[in-house]
Amino acid sequence: MRTSQNKSNLTLTQMVDRILASSKIARREHLILTSAILSDDKISEDERYQVNRIFDYIQTGRLKFID
């Protein structure tokens, strides 16, 4: 079960890195990140910080939505 959690966390981290590098976020990625935060899943404080950073960038216009 721990391996599954690590795999999920790695995917979340990779997604955040890709979004920040491209300055673009797909609506599906936004939904995944929102679900991760709201589900109170076992994400680390660092991952929570990175996801909140994505949301801040959306609010300030530093990220653009793509479909």
mmCIF file as Biopython writes it, N, C-alpha, C and O atoms, coordinates in Angstrom:
data_model
#
loop_
_atom_site.group_PDB
_atom_site.id
_atom_site.type_symbol
_atom_site.label_atom_id
_atom_site.label_alt_id
_atom_site.label_comp_id
_atom_site.label_asym_id
_atom_site.label_entity_id
_atom_site.label_seq_id
_atom_site.pdbx_PDB_ins_code
_atom_site.Cartn_x
_atom_site.Cartn_y
_atom_site.Cartn_z
_atom_site.occupancy
_atom_site.B_iso_or_equiv
_atom_site.auth_seq_id
_atom_site.auth_asym_id
_atom_site.pdbx_PDB_model_num
ATOM 1   N N  . MET A ? 1  ? 0.831   -1.189 0.000   1.0 0.0 1  A 1 
ATOM 2   C CA . MET A ? 1  ? 0.000   0.000  0.000   1.0 0.0 1  A 1 
ATOM 3   C C  . MET A ? 1  ? 0.875   1.252  0.000   1.0 0.0 1  A 1 
ATOM 4   O O  . MET A ? 1  ? 0.515   2.254  -0.618  1.0 0.0 1  A 1 
ATOM 5   N N  . ARG A ? 2  ? 1.979   1.210  0.661   1.0 0.0 2  A 1 
ATOM 6   C CA . ARG A ? 2  ? 2.874   2.364  0.697   1.0 0.0 2  A 1 
ATOM 7   C C  . ARG A ? 2  ? 3.438   2.660  -0.691  1.0 0.0 2  A 1 
ATOM 8   O O  . ARG A ? 2  ? 3.613   3.825  -1.049  1.0 0.0 2  A 1 
ATOM 9   N N  . THR A ? 3  ? 3.719   1.636  -1.467  1.0 0.0 3  A 1 
ATOM 10  C CA . THR A ? 3  ? 4.212   1.828  -2.827  1.0 0.0 3  A 1 
ATOM 11  C C  . THR A ? 3  ? 3.185   2.567  -3.665  1.0 0.0 3  A 1 
ATOM 12  O O  . THR A ? 3  ? 3.536   3.458  -4.439  1.0 0.0 3  A 1 
ATOM 13  N N  . SER A ? 4  ? 1.931   2.207  -3.517  1.0 0.0 4  A 1 
ATOM 14  C CA . SER A ? 4  ? 0.860   2.886  -4.241  1.0 0.0 4  A 1 
ATOM 15  C C  . SER A ? 4  ? 0.806   4.360  -3.868  1.0 0.0 4  A 1 
ATOM 16  O O  . SER A ? 4  ? 0.635   5.214  -4.738  1.0 0.0 4  A 1 
ATOM 17  N N  . GLN A ? 5  ? 0.950   4.661  -2.595  1.0 0.0 5  A 1 
ATOM 18  C CA . GLN A ? 5  ? 0.920   6.051  -2.141  1.0 0.0 5  A 1 
ATOM 19  C C  . GLN A ? 5  ? 2.113   6.806  -2.717  1.0 0.0 5  A 1 
ATOM 20  O O  . GLN A ? 5  ? 1.957   7.941  -3.170  1.0 0.0 5  A 1 
ATOM 21  N N  . ASN A ? 6  ? 3.292   6.206  -2.709  1.0 0.0 6  A 1 
ATOM 22  C CA . ASN A ? 6  ? 4.472   6.864  -3.259  1.0 0.0 6  A 1 
ATOM 23  C C  . ASN A ? 6  ? 4.311   7.121  -4.747  1.0 0.0 6  A 1 
ATOM 24  O O  . ASN A ? 6  ? 4.714   8.173  -5.242  1.0 0.0 6  A 1 
ATOM 25  N N  . LYS A ? 7  ? 3.728   6.175  -5.462  1.0 0.0 7  A 1 
ATOM 26  C CA . LYS A ? 7  ? 3.501   6.336  -6.892  1.0 0.0 7  A 1 
ATOM 27  C C  . LYS A ? 7  ? 2.541   7.492  -7.140  1.0 0.0 7  A 1 
ATOM 28  O O  . LYS A ? 7  ? 2.761   8.299  -8.044  1.0 0.0 7  A 1 
ATOM 29  N N  . SER A ? 8  ? 1.483   7.578  -6.350  1.0 0.0 8  A 1 
ATOM 30  C CA . SER A ? 8  ? 0.512   8.659  -6.472  1.0 0.0 8  A 1 
ATOM 31  C C  . SER A ? 8  ? 1.172   10.002 -6.191  1.0 0.0 8  A 1 
ATOM 32  O O  . SER A ? 8  ? 0.938   10.969 -6.915  1.0 0.0 8  A 1 
ATOM 33  N N  . ASN A ? 9  ? 1.985   10.070 -5.160  1.0 0.0 9  A 1 
ATOM 34  C CA . ASN A ? 9  ? 2.668   11.312 -4.809  1.0 0.0 9  A 1 
ATOM 35  C C  . ASN A ? 9  ? 3.643   11.729 -5.897  1.0 0.0 9  A 1 
ATOM 36  O O  . ASN A ? 9  ? 3.761   12.915 -6.204  1.0 0.0 9  A 1 
ATOM 37  N N  . LEU A ? 10 ? 4.340   10.770 -6.479  1.0 0.0 10 A 1 
ATOM 38  C CA . LEU A ? 10 ? 5.277   11.067 -7.549  1.0 0.0 10 A 1 
ATOM 39  C C  . LEU A ? 10 ? 4.531   11.654 -8.739  1.0 0.0 10 A 1 
ATOM 40  O O  . LEU A ? 10 ? 5.004   12.607 -9.358  1.0 0.0 10 A 1 
ATOM 41  N N  . THR A ? 11 ? 3.378   11.098 -9.060  1.0 0.0 11 A 1 
ATOM 42  C CA . THR A ? 11 ? 2.576   11.597 -10.160 1.0 0.0 11 A 1 
ATOM 43  C C  . THR A ? 11 ? 2.120   13.024 -9.883  1.0 0.0 11 A 1 
ATOM 44  O O  . THR A ? 11 ? 2.149   13.860 -10.786 1.0 0.0 11 A 1 
ATOM 45  N N  . LEU A ? 12 ? 1.707   13.315 -8.679  1.0 0.0 12 A 1 
ATOM 46  C CA . LEU A ? 12 ? 1.277   14.658 -8.306  1.0 0.0 12 A 1 
ATOM 47  C C  . LEU A ? 12 ? 2.439   15.641 -8.438  1.0 0.0 12 A 1 
ATOM 48  O O  . LEU A ? 12 ? 2.274   16.738 -8.972  1.0 0.0 12 A 1 
ATOM 49  N N  . THR A ? 13 ? 3.594   15.249 -7.960  1.0 0.0 13 A 1 
ATOM 50  C CA . THR A ? 13 ? 4.776   16.097 -8.052  1.0 0.0 13 A 1 
ATOM 51  C C  . THR A ? 13 ? 5.165   16.343 -9.504  1.0 0.0 13 A 1 
ATOM 52  O O  . THR A ? 13 ? 5.498   17.467 -9.880  1.0 0.0 13 A 1 
ATOM 53  N N  . GLN A ? 14 ? 5.121   15.298 -10.314 1.0 0.0 14 A 1 
ATOM 54  C CA . GLN A ? 14 ? 5.448   15.447 -11.733 1.0 0.0 14 A 1 
ATOM 55  C C  . GLN A ? 14 ? 4.463   16.382 -12.420 1.0 0.0 14 A 1 
ATOM 56  O O  . GLN A ? 14 ? 4.854   17.200 -13.252 1.0 0.0 14 A 1 
ATOM 57  N N  . MET A ? 15 ? 3.190   16.261 -12.074 1.0 0.0 15 A 1 
ATOM 58  C CA . MET A ? 15 ? 2.168   17.117 -12.666 1.0 0.0 15 A 1 
ATOM 59  C C  . MET A ? 15 ? 2.434   18.581 -12.315 1.0 0.0 15 A 1 
ATOM 60  O O  . MET A ? 15 ? 2.383   19.451 -13.183 1.0 0.0 15 A 1 
ATOM 61  N N  . VAL A ? 16 ? 2.714   18.843 -11.053 1.0 0.0 16 A 1 
ATOM 62  C CA . VAL A ? 16 ? 2.985   20.215 -10.612 1.0 0.0 16 A 1 
ATOM 63  C C  . VAL A ? 16 ? 4.214   20.765 -11.337 1.0 0.0 16 A 1 
ATOM 64  O O  . VAL A ? 16 ? 4.205   21.907 -11.797 1.0 0.0 16 A 1 
ATOM 65  N N  . ASP A ? 17 ? 5.261   19.963 -11.439 1.0 0.0 17 A 1 
ATOM 66  C CA . ASP A ? 17 ? 6.478   20.407 -12.131 1.0 0.0 17 A 1 
ATOM 67  C C  . ASP A ? 17 ? 6.199   20.747 -13.589 1.0 0.0 17 A 1 
ATOM 68  O O  . ASP A ? 17 ? 6.693   21.753 -14.097 1.0 0.0 17 A 1 
ATOM 69  N N  . ARG A ? 18 ? 5.413   19.918 -14.261 1.0 0.0 18 A 1 
ATOM 70  C CA . ARG A ? 18 ? 5.094   20.151 -15.662 1.0 0.0 18 A 1 
ATOM 71  C C  . ARG A ? 18 ? 4.273   21.422 -15.826 1.0 0.0 18 A 1 
ATOM 72  O O  . ARG A ? 18 ? 4.523   22.217 -16.732 1.0 0.0 18 A 1 
ATOM 73  N N  . ILE A ? 19 ? 3.297   21.612 -14.952 1.0 0.0 19 A 1 
ATOM 74  C CA . ILE A ? 19 ? 2.432   22.799 -15.015 1.0 0.0 19 A 1 
ATOM 75  C C  . ILE A ? 19 ? 3.265   24.065 -14.818 1.0 0.0 19 A 1 
ATOM 76  O O  . ILE A ? 19 ? 3.111   25.034 -15.562 1.0 0.0 19 A 1 
ATOM 77  N N  . LEU A ? 20 ? 4.131   24.056 -13.831 1.0 0.0 20 A 1 
ATOM 78  C CA . LEU A ? 20 ? 4.954   25.236 -13.562 1.0 0.0 20 A 1 
ATOM 79  C C  . LEU A ? 20 ? 5.929   25.513 -14.707 1.0 0.0 20 A 1 
ATOM 80  O O  . LEU A ? 20 ? 6.193   26.671 -15.030 1.0 0.0 20 A 1 
ATOM 81  N N  . ALA A ? 21 ? 6.459   24.464 -15.316 1.0 0.0 21 A 1 
ATOM 82  C CA . ALA A ? 21 ? 7.414   24.641 -16.414 1.0 0.0 21 A 1 
ATOM 83  C C  . ALA A ? 21 ? 6.745   25.199 -17.666 1.0 0.0 21 A 1 
ATOM 84  O O  . ALA A ? 21 ? 7.349   25.984 -18.398 1.0 0.0 21 A 1 
ATOM 85  N N  . SER A ? 22 ? 5.494   24.794 -17.914 1.0 0.0 22 A 1 
ATOM 86  C CA . SER A ? 22 ? 4.805   25.208 -19.142 1.0 0.0 22 A 1 
ATOM 87  C C  . SER A ? 22 ? 3.944   26.455 -18.961 1.0 0.0 22 A 1 
ATOM 88  O O  . SER A ? 22 ? 3.556   27.088 -19.942 1.0 0.0 22 A 1 
ATOM 89  N N  . SER A ? 23 ? 3.647   26.806 -17.730 1.0 0.0 23 A 1 
ATOM 90  C CA . SER A ? 23 ? 2.738   27.927 -17.406 1.0 0.0 23 A 1 
ATOM 91  C C  . SER A ? 23 ? 1.335   27.697 -17.950 1.0 0.0 23 A 1 
ATOM 92  O O  . SER A ? 23 ? 0.598   28.649 -18.207 1.0 0.0 23 A 1 
ATOM 93  N N  . LYS A ? 24 ? 0.969   26.427 -18.124 1.0 0.0 24 A 1 
ATOM 94  C CA . LYS A ? 24 ? -0.362  26.063 -18.617 1.0 0.0 24 A 1 
ATOM 95  C C  . LYS A ? 24 ? -0.895  24.906 -17.785 1.0 0.0 24 A 1 
ATOM 96  O O  . LYS A ? 24 ? -0.141  24.044 -17.334 1.0 0.0 24 A 1 
ATOM 97  N N  . ILE A ? 25 ? -2.214  24.904 -17.590 1.0 0.0 25 A 1 
ATOM 98  C CA . ILE A ? 25 ? -2.849  23.823 -16.840 1.0 0.0 25 A 1 
ATOM 99  C C  . ILE A ? 25 ? -4.126  23.410 -17.559 1.0 0.0 25 A 1 
ATOM 100 O O  . ILE A ? 25 ? -4.931  24.249 -17.964 1.0 0.0 25 A 1 
ATOM 101 N N  . ALA A ? 26 ? -4.291  22.113 -17.707 1.0 0.0 26 A 1 
ATOM 102 C CA . ALA A ? 26 ? -5.515  21.579 -18.297 1.0 0.0 26 A 1 
ATOM 103 C C  . ALA A ? 26 ? -6.602  21.539 -17.223 1.0 0.0 26 A 1 
ATOM 104 O O  . ALA A ? 26 ? -6.315  21.402 -16.034 1.0 0.0 26 A 1 
ATOM 105 N N  . ARG A ? 27 ? -7.825  21.659 -17.656 1.0 0.0 27 A 1 
ATOM 106 C CA . ARG A ? 27 ? -8.940  21.639 -16.690 1.0 0.0 27 A 1 
ATOM 107 C C  . ARG A ? 27 ? -8.967  20.325 -15.908 1.0 0.0 27 A 1 
ATOM 108 O O  . ARG A ? 27 ? -9.304  20.312 -14.724 1.0 0.0 27 A 1 
ATOM 109 N N  . ARG A ? 28 ? -8.618  19.238 -16.559 1.0 0.0 28 A 1 
ATOM 110 C CA . ARG A ? 28 ? -8.581  17.940 -15.876 1.0 0.0 28 A 1 
ATOM 111 C C  . ARG A ? 28 ? -7.505  17.940 -14.781 1.0 0.0 28 A 1 
ATOM 112 O O  . ARG A ? 28 ? -7.725  17.397 -13.698 1.0 0.0 28 A 1 
ATOM 113 N N  . GLU A ? 29 ? -6.359  18.539 -15.056 1.0 0.0 29 A 1 
ATOM 114 C CA . GLU A ? 29 ? -5.310  18.624 -14.042 1.0 0.0 29 A 1 
ATOM 115 C C  . GLU A ? 29 ? -5.772  19.475 -12.862 1.0 0.0 29 A 1 
ATOM 116 O O  . GLU A ? 29 ? -5.496  19.154 -11.706 1.0 0.0 29 A 1 
ATOM 117 N N  . HIS A ? 30 ? -6.474  20.554 -13.167 1.0 0.0 30 A 1 
ATOM 118 C CA . HIS A ? 30 ? -7.012  21.414 -12.105 1.0 0.0 30 A 1 
ATOM 119 C C  . HIS A ? 30 ? -7.961  20.613 -11.217 1.0 0.0 30 A 1 
ATOM 120 O O  . HIS A ? 30 ? -7.927  20.731 -9.992  1.0 0.0 30 A 1 
ATOM 121 N N  . LEU A ? 31 ? -8.802  19.801 -11.841 1.0 0.0 31 A 1 
ATOM 122 C CA . LEU A ? 31 ? -9.737  18.963 -11.092 1.0 0.0 31 A 1 
ATOM 123 C C  . LEU A ? 31 ? -8.987  17.962 -10.210 1.0 0.0 31 A 1 
ATOM 124 O O  . LEU A ? 31 ? -9.363  17.749 -9.057  1.0 0.0 31 A 1 
ATOM 125 N N  . ILE A ? 32 ? -7.948  17.358 -10.738 1.0 0.0 32 A 1 
ATOM 126 C CA . ILE A ? 32 ? -7.156  16.391 -9.969  1.0 0.0 32 A 1 
ATOM 127 C C  . ILE A ? 32 ? -6.503  17.066 -8.764  1.0 0.0 32 A 1 
ATOM 128 O O  . ILE A ? 32 ? -6.525  16.528 -7.657  1.0 0.0 32 A 1 
ATOM 129 N N  . LEU A ? 33 ? -5.925  18.240 -8.983  1.0 0.0 33 A 1 
ATOM 130 C CA . LEU A ? 33 ? -5.273  18.963 -7.883  1.0 0.0 33 A 1 
ATOM 131 C C  . LEU A ? 33 ? -6.287  19.419 -6.839  1.0 0.0 33 A 1 
ATOM 132 O O  . LEU A ? 33 ? -6.028  19.345 -5.638  1.0 0.0 33 A 1 
ATOM 133 N N  . THR A ? 34 ? -7.439  19.891 -7.303  1.0 0.0 34 A 1 
ATOM 134 C CA . THR A ? 34 ? -8.497  20.310 -6.382  1.0 0.0 34 A 1 
ATOM 135 C C  . THR A ? 34 ? -8.974  19.126 -5.551  1.0 0.0 34 A 1 
ATOM 136 O O  . THR A ? 34 ? -9.160  19.248 -4.341  1.0 0.0 34 A 1 
ATOM 137 N N  . SER A ? 35 ? -9.170  17.988 -6.194  1.0 0.0 35 A 1 
ATOM 138 C CA . SER A ? 35 ? -9.610  16.785 -5.485  1.0 0.0 35 A 1 
ATOM 139 C C  . SER A ? 35 ? -8.578  16.339 -4.457  1.0 0.0 35 A 1 
ATOM 140 O O  . SER A ? 35 ? -8.936  15.915 -3.359  1.0 0.0 35 A 1 
ATOM 141 N N  . ALA A ? 36 ? -7.312  16.433 -4.807  1.0 0.0 36 A 1 
ATOM 142 C CA . ALA A ? 36 ? -6.249  16.026 -3.876  1.0 0.0 36 A 1 
ATOM 143 C C  . ALA A ? 36 ? -6.273  16.882 -2.614  1.0 0.0 36 A 1 
ATOM 144 O O  . ALA A ? 36 ? -6.095  16.369 -1.510  1.0 0.0 36 A 1 
ATOM 145 N N  . ILE A ? 37 ? -6.491  18.173 -2.775  1.0 0.0 37 A 1 
ATOM 146 C CA . ILE A ? 37 ? -6.537  19.076 -1.618  1.0 0.0 37 A 1 
ATOM 147 C C  . ILE A ? 37 ? -7.808  18.848 -0.801  1.0 0.0 37 A 1 
ATOM 148 O O  . ILE A ? 37 ? -7.751  18.752 0.425   1.0 0.0 37 A 1 
ATOM 149 N N  . LEU A ? 38 ? -8.944  18.763 -1.473  1.0 0.0 38 A 1 
ATOM 150 C CA . LEU A ? 38 ? -10.224 18.666 -0.768  1.0 0.0 38 A 1 
ATOM 151 C C  . LEU A ? 38 ? -10.470 17.304 -0.134  1.0 0.0 38 A 1 
ATOM 152 O O  . LEU A ? 38 ? -11.195 17.208 0.855   1.0 0.0 38 A 1 
ATOM 153 N N  . SER A ? 39 ? -9.881  16.257 -0.684  1.0 0.0 39 A 1 
ATOM 154 C CA . SER A ? 39 ? -10.117 14.920 -0.146  1.0 0.0 39 A 1 
ATOM 155 C C  . SER A ? 39 ? -9.346  14.693 1.147   1.0 0.0 39 A 1 
ATOM 156 O O  . SER A ? 39 ? -9.517  13.668 1.807   1.0 0.0 39 A 1 
ATOM 157 N N  . ASP A ? 40 ? -8.495  15.655 1.509   1.0 0.0 40 A 1 
ATOM 158 C CA . ASP A ? 40 ? -7.654  15.525 2.698   1.0 0.0 40 A 1 
ATOM 159 C C  . ASP A ? 40 ? -6.871  14.224 2.646   1.0 0.0 40 A 1 
ATOM 160 O O  . ASP A ? 40 ? -6.631  13.569 3.660   1.0 0.0 40 A 1 
ATOM 161 N N  . ASP A ? 41 ? -6.479  13.874 1.418   1.0 0.0 41 A 1 
ATOM 162 C CA . ASP A ? 41 ? -5.678  12.675 1.191   1.0 0.0 41 A 1 
ATOM 163 C C  . ASP A ? 41 ? -4.334  12.840 1.895   1.0 0.0 41 A 1 
ATOM 164 O O  . ASP A ? 41 ? -3.990  13.933 2.344   1.0 0.0 41 A 1 
ATOM 165 N N  . LYS A ? 42 ? -3.610  11.793 1.985   1.0 0.0 42 A 1 
ATOM 166 C CA . LYS A ? 42 ? -2.336  11.850 2.679   1.0 0.0 42 A 1 
ATOM 167 C C  . LYS A ? 42 ? -1.256  12.428 1.765   1.0 0.0 42 A 1 
ATOM 168 O O  . LYS A ? 42 ? -0.348  11.721 1.327   1.0 0.0 42 A 1 
ATOM 169 N N  . ILE A ? 43 ? -1.373  13.710 1.490   1.0 0.0 43 A 1 
ATOM 170 C CA . ILE A ? 43 ? -0.330  14.376 0.727   1.0 0.0 43 A 1 
ATOM 171 C C  . ILE A ? 43 ? 0.552   15.134 1.711   1.0 0.0 43 A 1 
ATOM 172 O O  . ILE A ? 43 ? 0.091   15.602 2.752   1.0 0.0 43 A 1 
ATOM 173 N N  . SER A ? 44 ? 1.794   15.241 1.368   1.0 0.0 44 A 1 
ATOM 174 C CA . SER A ? 44 ? 2.739   15.892 2.283   1.0 0.0 44 A 1 
ATOM 175 C C  . SER A ? 44 ? 2.507   17.398 2.319   1.0 0.0 44 A 1 
ATOM 176 O O  . SER A ? 44 ? 1.824   17.957 1.461   1.0 0.0 44 A 1 
ATOM 177 N N  . GLU A ? 45 ? 3.079   18.031 3.311   1.0 0.0 45 A 1 
ATOM 178 C CA . GLU A ? 45 ? 2.973   19.488 3.425   1.0 0.0 45 A 1 
ATOM 179 C C  . GLU A ? 45 ? 3.610   20.166 2.219   1.0 0.0 45 A 1 
ATOM 180 O O  . GLU A ? 45 ? 3.113   21.186 1.741   1.0 0.0 45 A 1 
ATOM 181 N N  . ASP A ? 46 ? 4.709   19.601 1.726   1.0 0.0 46 A 1 
ATOM 182 C CA . ASP A ? 46 ? 5.374   20.165 0.553   1.0 0.0 46 A 1 
ATOM 183 C C  . ASP A ? 46 ? 4.470   20.082 -0.677  1.0 0.0 46 A 1 
ATOM 184 O O  . ASP A ? 46 ? 4.375   21.036 -1.448  1.0 0.0 46 A 1 
ATOM 185 N N  . GLU A ? 47 ? 3.809   18.940 -0.856  1.0 0.0 47 A 1 
ATOM 186 C CA . GLU A ? 47 ? 2.889   18.791 -1.988  1.0 0.0 47 A 1 
ATOM 187 C C  . GLU A ? 47 ? 1.709   19.746 -1.851  1.0 0.0 47 A 1 
ATOM 188 O O  . GLU A ? 47 ? 1.272   20.347 -2.832  1.0 0.0 47 A 1 
ATOM 189 N N  . ARG A ? 48 ? 1.203   19.881 -0.650  1.0 0.0 48 A 1 
ATOM 190 C CA . ARG A ? 48 ? 0.097   20.817 -0.405  1.0 0.0 48 A 1 
ATOM 191 C C  . ARG A ? 48 ? 0.536   22.246 -0.746  1.0 0.0 48 A 1 
ATOM 192 O O  . ARG A ? 48 ? -0.221  23.006 -1.350  1.0 0.0 48 A 1 
ATOM 193 N N  . TYR A ? 49 ? 1.745   22.598 -0.360  1.0 0.0 49 A 1 
ATOM 194 C CA . TYR A ? 49 ? 2.289   23.922 -0.676  1.0 0.0 49 A 1 
ATOM 195 C C  . TYR A ? 49 ? 2.384   24.115 -2.194  1.0 0.0 49 A 1 
ATOM 196 O O  . TYR A ? 49 ? 2.010   25.166 -2.713  1.0 0.0 49 A 1 
ATOM 197 N N  . GLN A ? 50 ? 2.884   23.096 -2.901  1.0 0.0 50 A 1 
ATOM 198 C CA . GLN A ? 50 ? 3.033   23.196 -4.354  1.0 0.0 50 A 1 
ATOM 199 C C  . GLN A ? 50 ? 1.677   23.339 -5.048  1.0 0.0 50 A 1 
ATOM 200 O O  . GLN A ? 50 ? 1.542   24.129 -5.982  1.0 0.0 50 A 1 
ATOM 201 N N  . VAL A ? 51 ? 0.684   22.590 -4.602  1.0 0.0 51 A 1 
ATOM 202 C CA . VAL A ? 51 ? -0.654  22.685 -5.193  1.0 0.0 51 A 1 
ATOM 203 C C  . VAL A ? 51 ? -1.243  24.066 -4.917  1.0 0.0 51 A 1 
ATOM 204 O O  . VAL A ? 51 ? -1.833  24.675 -5.809  1.0 0.0 51 A 1 
ATOM 205 N N  . ASN A ? 52 ? -1.091  24.558 -3.711  1.0 0.0 52 A 1 
ATOM 206 C CA . ASN A ? 52 ? -1.586  25.902 -3.395  1.0 0.0 52 A 1 
ATOM 207 C C  . ASN A ? 52 ? -0.864  26.963 -4.221  1.0 0.0 52 A 1 
ATOM 208 O O  . ASN A ? 52 ? -1.456  27.977 -4.592  1.0 0.0 52 A 1 
ATOM 209 N N  . ARG A ? 53 ? 0.393   26.731 -4.504  1.0 0.0 53 A 1 
ATOM 210 C CA . ARG A ? 53 ? 1.153   27.640 -5.370  1.0 0.0 53 A 1 
ATOM 211 C C  . ARG A ? 53 ? 0.541   27.677 -6.772  1.0 0.0 53 A 1 
ATOM 212 O O  . ARG A ? 53 ? 0.445   28.741 -7.384  1.0 0.0 53 A 1 
ATOM 213 N N  . ILE A ? 54 ? 0.132   26.517 -7.275  1.0 0.0 54 A 1 
ATOM 214 C CA . ILE A ? 54 ? -0.543  26.451 -8.580  1.0 0.0 54 A 1 
ATOM 215 C C  . ILE A ? 54 ? -1.812  27.295 -8.536  1.0 0.0 54 A 1 
ATOM 216 O O  . ILE A ? 54 ? -2.064  28.088 -9.444  1.0 0.0 54 A 1 
ATOM 217 N N  . PHE A ? 55 ? -2.612  27.128 -7.483  1.0 0.0 55 A 1 
ATOM 218 C CA . PHE A ? 55 ? -3.861  27.895 -7.367  1.0 0.0 55 A 1 
ATOM 219 C C  . PHE A ? 55 ? -3.582  29.395 -7.288  1.0 0.0 55 A 1 
ATOM 220 O O  . PHE A ? 55 ? -4.312  30.194 -7.875  1.0 0.0 55 A 1 
ATOM 221 N N  . ASP A ? 56 ? -2.540  29.774 -6.573  1.0 0.0 56 A 1 
ATOM 222 C CA . ASP A ? 56 ? -2.158  31.192 -6.502  1.0 0.0 56 A 1 
ATOM 223 C C  . ASP A ? 56 ? -1.776  31.719 -7.882  1.0 0.0 56 A 1 
ATOM 224 O O  . ASP A ? 56 ? -2.158  32.828 -8.256  1.0 0.0 56 A 1 
ATOM 225 N N  . TYR A ? 57 ? -1.023  30.924 -8.635  1.0 0.0 57 A 1 
ATOM 226 C CA . TYR A ? 57 ? -0.609  31.336 -9.980  1.0 0.0 57 A 1 
ATOM 227 C C  . TYR A ? 57 ? -1.815  31.492 -10.903 1.0 0.0 57 A 1 
ATOM 228 O O  . TYR A ? 57 ? -1.829  32.376 -11.759 1.0 0.0 57 A 1 
ATOM 229 N N  . ILE A ? 58 ? -2.820  30.646 -10.737 1.0 0.0 58 A 1 
ATOM 230 C CA . ILE A ? 58 ? -4.042  30.772 -11.544 1.0 0.0 58 A 1 
ATOM 231 C C  . ILE A ? 58 ? -4.728  32.094 -11.212 1.0 0.0 58 A 1 
ATOM 232 O O  . ILE A ? 58 ? -5.133  32.831 -12.111 1.0 0.0 58 A 1 
ATOM 233 N N  . GLN A ? 59 ? -4.856  32.391 -9.926  1.0 0.0 59 A 1 
ATOM 234 C CA . GLN A ? 59 ? -5.538  33.621 -9.503  1.0 0.0 59 A 1 
ATOM 235 C C  . GLN A ? 59 ? -4.822  34.877 -9.976  1.0 0.0 59 A 1 
ATOM 236 O O  . GLN A ? 59 ? -5.464  35.882 -10.281 1.0 0.0 59 A 1 
ATOM 237 N N  . THR A ? 60 ? -3.509  34.824 -10.038 1.0 0.0 60 A 1 
ATOM 238 C CA . THR A ? 60 ? -2.755  36.007 -10.449 1.0 0.0 60 A 1 
ATOM 239 C C  . THR A ? 60 ? -2.515  36.060 -11.957 1.0 0.0 60 A 1 
ATOM 240 O O  . THR A ? 60 ? -1.889  36.998 -12.451 1.0 0.0 60 A 1 
ATOM 241 N N  . GLY A ? 61 ? -3.006  35.065 -12.688 1.0 0.0 61 A 1 
ATOM 242 C CA . GLY A ? 61 ? -2.877  35.069 -14.140 1.0 0.0 61 A 1 
ATOM 243 C C  . GLY A ? 61 ? -1.545  34.557 -14.662 1.0 0.0 61 A 1 
ATOM 244 O O  . GLY A ? 61 ? -1.249  34.704 -15.848 1.0 0.0 61 A 1 
ATOM 245 N N  . ARG A ? 62 ? -0.748  33.968 -13.805 1.0 0.0 62 A 1 
ATOM 246 C CA . ARG A ? 62 ? 0.548   33.438 -14.241 1.0 0.0 62 A 1 
ATOM 247 C C  . ARG A ? 62 ? 0.423   32.083 -14.921 1.0 0.0 62 A 1 
ATOM 248 O O  . ARG A ? 62 ? 1.352   31.634 -15.592 1.0 0.0 62 A 1 
ATOM 249 N N  . LEU A ? 63 ? -0.726  31.428 -14.749 1.0 0.0 63 A 1 
ATOM 250 C CA . LEU A ? 63 ? -1.016  30.168 -15.437 1.0 0.0 63 A 1 
ATOM 251 C C  . LEU A ? 63 ? -2.251  30.356 -16.290 1.0 0.0 63 A 1 
ATOM 252 O O  . LEU A ? 63 ? -3.174  31.081 -15.920 1.0 0.0 63 A 1 
ATOM 253 N N  . LYS A ? 64 ? -2.260  29.695 -17.440 1.0 0.0 64 A 1 
ATOM 254 C CA . LYS A ? 64 ? -3.416  29.766 -18.327 1.0 0.0 64 A 1 
ATOM 255 C C  . LYS A ? 64 ? -4.037  28.388 -18.452 1.0 0.0 64 A 1 
ATOM 256 O O  . LYS A ? 64 ? -3.346  27.370 -18.486 1.0 0.0 64 A 1 
ATOM 257 N N  . PHE A ? 65 ? -5.375  28.382 -18.521 1.0 0.0 65 A 1 
ATOM 258 C CA . PHE A ? 65 ? -6.096  27.127 -18.728 1.0 0.0 65 A 1 
ATOM 259 C C  . PHE A ? 65 ? -6.043  26.741 -20.197 1.0 0.0 65 A 1 
ATOM 260 O O  . PHE A ? 65 ? -6.177  27.582 -21.087 1.0 0.0 65 A 1 
ATOM 261 N N  . ILE A ? 66 ? -5.842  25.447 -20.429 1.0 0.0 66 A 1 
ATOM 262 C CA . ILE A ? 66 ? -5.948  24.897 -21.773 1.0 0.0 66 A 1 
ATOM 263 C C  . ILE A ? 66 ? -6.960  23.767 -21.725 1.0 0.0 66 A 1 
ATOM 264 O O  . ILE A ? 66 ? -7.205  23.182 -20.670 1.0 0.0 66 A 1 
ATOM 265 N N  . ASP A ? 67 ? -7.536  23.471 -22.855 1.0 0.0 67 A 1 
ATOM 266 C CA . ASP A ? 67 ? -8.518  22.372 -22.904 1.0 0.0 67 A 1 
ATOM 267 C C  . ASP A ? 67 ? -7.958  21.149 -23.559 1.0 0.0 67 A 1 
ATOM 268 O O  . ASP A ? 67 ? -8.653  20.140 -23.679 1.0 0.0 67 A 1 
#
